[in-house]
């Protein structure tokens, strides 16, 4: 959605986020009548586009809520149903047309201010649920960060699919996953190698779909981790708390990457070889005496495979 397109309002933004959380991201004509201004703004901005039409409708003539089947009627000049009281009854086209979310337009709007490469369109990783947007610049961070977008992340089945995709596509930098899912439904969500952020929390304004780079940057630097559990790693990988203890601090990129891999492996139920984490002969040497004294009670080797046992 470009600057020249019609503006949204807060109601329209809330509506598009709600539609994205539906199993099928579609808006019926009848539902659009409940919020006509918001629906009209979304259509004008290209965020909602015509998809198909309803096969049934509620009776408009018999004062009943019973669904009635629709047929094409030349006499009525469109889709209609037969009423015993008045004969063929035409149903207004706007009530019948179902609109779908144009996800490409949505993703362009979301990443509008994130300096996303224009020659790299988003592509689906899980059809209809998860998309990779590429590396973006968030705030004043020196390096670009990999960005994904997903919907329905509060659904356990979707959560599993996104976690599997993250494990299948590891990244040397922490991945950012934006989601249309409301924050209250993300309490127990944990995705390997990623920090999950509700889109609703980082919008530049209530009436815009664009993410604020500065707000997102602040969230990544200071937000408490979404995941709950015995191992809590800060989004930037610099602080690890074990069993709610005081955080262990990591400053080198190599150590942060190794700890992130170990935490991800713990939540994935797997273990790692030392050589997958460092070229040093031992993890004790790699982490140093002070950090190792705090890690050793919980970081154990089983047959040469290392893993946390908190």
TATAJO-V500330 format. One record per residue. RES is the residue in one small letter. PSI is psi in degrees with one decimal (NA if undefined). OMEGA is omega in whole degrees, 0 to 359 (NA if undefined). Layout:
BEGIN
RES;PSI;OMEGA, RES;PSI;OMEGA
END
This chain:
BEGIN
x;114.3;185, x;170.2;181, x;-27.5;185, x;-9.0;182, x;161.2;183, x;141.6;181, x;161.0;174, x;-176.7;167, x;175.6;185, x;-37.0;179, x;-39.5;179, x;-40.9;178, x;-45.6;178, x;-39.5;182, x;-44.6;182, x;-35.0;177, x;-36.3;177, x;-41.8;180, x;-39.2;180, x;-23.4;180, x;-5.5;177, x;153.2;179, x;-45.7;172, x;116.4;185, x;70.3;183, x;149.0;175, x;120.9;179, x;160.6;178, x;-39.5;180, x;-40.9;179, x;-36.6;179, x;-30.1;180, x;-19.5;179, x;-24.2;177, x;67.0;189, x;-38.6;181, x;-46.3;181, x;-44.3;180, x;-40.8;180, x;-39.8;179, x;-41.2;180, x;-38.3;178, x;-43.5;181, x;-32.1;180, x;-4.0;180, x;7.9;179, x;-27.8;173, x;131.4;180, x;151.7;180, x;140.6;182, x;-61.6;178, x;-163.0;179, x;159.4;180, x;147.6;176, x;-14.2;180, x;165.3;177, x;161.2;171, x;147.7;181, x;133.8;178, x;-8.6;187, x;-26.8;188, x;5.1;177, x;39.9;178, x;153.2;178, x;0.0;182, x;129.4;178, x;143.0;177, x;141.9;181, x;148.3;182, x;146.0;175, x;158.9;176, x;128.5;183, x;116.4;176, x;-37.9;182, x;-38.8;181, x;-12.7;180, x;29.9;180, x;-162.4;177, x;140.1;183, x;171.9;173, x;162.6;182, x;124.7;176, x;125.9;177, x;-26.6;184, x;-40.2;187, x;-0.7;181, x;-151.4;182, x;131.0;179, x;117.3;179, x;142.3;177, x;127.1;181, x;137.0;183, x;-40.3;183, x;-23.5;177, x;-23.4;186, x;-30.4;186, x;130.0;173, x;137.4;180, x;142.6;177, x;157.7;175, x;130.4;172, x;97.3;190, x;-32.3;179, x;-41.1;178, x;-40.3;178, x;-48.7;183, x;-37.3;176, x;-40.6;180, x;-42.9;181, x;-44.5;186, x;14.0;186, x;-35.5;185, x;16.3;184, x;17.3;177, x;50.1;181, x;135.9;179, x;126.8;184, x;-22.9;183, x;10.8;181, x;90.6;180, x;154.8;176, x;147.8;176, x;148.6;185, x;138.3;172, x;-35.8;171, x;115.9;190, x;121.6;176, x;1.3;185, x;-34.7;188, x;133.2;182, x;145.1;173, x;125.3;182, x;-7.0;181, x;-170.3;181, x;129.0;183, x;164.0;177, x;121.9;184, x;112.8;180, x;-133.5;182, x;19.4;179, x;139.5;186, x;-35.7;182, x;155.4;176, x;154.7;180, x;139.5;177, x;135.4;186, x;131.4;172, x;159.4;171, x;137.0;178, x;160.7;176, x;162.2;178, x;35.0;183, x;-17.7;176, x;-12.3;176, x;121.2;183, x;-36.7;180, x;-41.2;178, x;-41.7;178, x;-44.8;180, x;-41.9;181, x;-39.8;179, x;-41.3;178, x;-40.7;178, x;-39.8;178, x;-38.2;179, x;-39.6;178, x;-33.0;181, x;-21.6;181, x;68.7;181, x;155.2;180, x;146.0;180, x;-19.1;176, x;154.7;179, x;132.3;182, x;144.7;174, x;126.8;178, x;111.0;173, x;145.9;181, x;148.2;175, x;-9.7;181, x;139.6;181, x;148.2;182, x;-36.6;183, x;-23.1;181, x;3.6;183, x;6.7;187, x;-43.2;184, x;20.5;181, x;130.2;176, x;124.2;179, x;127.8;183, x;131.8;175, x;19.5;186, x;155.4;168, x;131.2;183, x;130.1;182, x;128.4;176, x;126.6;181, x;-37.9;182, x;-30.6;184, x;-17.2;188, x;20.1;177, x;145.3;179, x;-30.8;179, x;155.3;182, x;-23.4;183, x;21.5;178, x;146.7;174, x;-10.6;183, x;136.5;175, x;140.8;172, x;117.5;179, x;-37.9;183, x;-40.7;178, x;-42.9;179, x;-41.0;178, x;-44.6;179, x;-39.6;177, x;-43.2;183, x;-29.9;181, x;-29.7;187, x;-5.8;183, x;138.7;172, x;144.8;180, x;146.1;179, x;-39.7;186, x;139.6;174, x;141.0;180, x;-177.7;182, x;-24.6;178, x;121.0;181, x;110.0;181, x;129.8;180, x;154.2;182, x;-32.5;180, x;1.7;176, x;11.2;185, x;-14.8;184, x;126.7;177, x;123.2;174, x;133.9;180, x;122.3;181, x;43.0;178, x;18.5;178, x;177.4;178, x;142.9;184, x;143.4;171, x;130.3;187, x;139.4;177, x;132.2;182, x;-32.6;182, x;145.4;180, x;-36.7;181, x;-44.0;179, x;-39.5;179, x;-40.3;180, x;-40.7;180, x;-43.7;180, x;-39.7;178, x;-41.9;178, x;-41.0;181, x;-39.9;178, x;-44.4;178, x;-42.1;180, x;-38.4;179, x;-48.1;182, x;-19.6;176, x;-6.1;180, x;28.6;181, x;173.2;178, x;165.5;186, x;150.9;172, x;151.6;180, x;-36.2;182, x;-15.1;174, x;-12.7;185, x;-32.8;185, x;159.1;175, x;-3.3;178, x;158.8;181, x;-26.0;182, x;154.1;177, x;-30.8;178, x;-44.6;177, x;-40.6;183, x;-46.1;184, x;-20.7;182, x;157.7;188, x;-45.7;185, x;-48.7;181, x;-39.5;182, x;-33.2;179, x;-26.7;179, x;-26.9;180, x;-35.9;189, x;-37.9;180, x;-18.4;185, x;-16.6;183, x;108.0;190, x;153.7;176, x;134.9;176, x;102.7;182, x;32.7;180, x;0.5;178, x;126.4;185, x;144.6;177, x;156.4;177, x;140.3;173, x;71.3;185, x;NA;NA
END
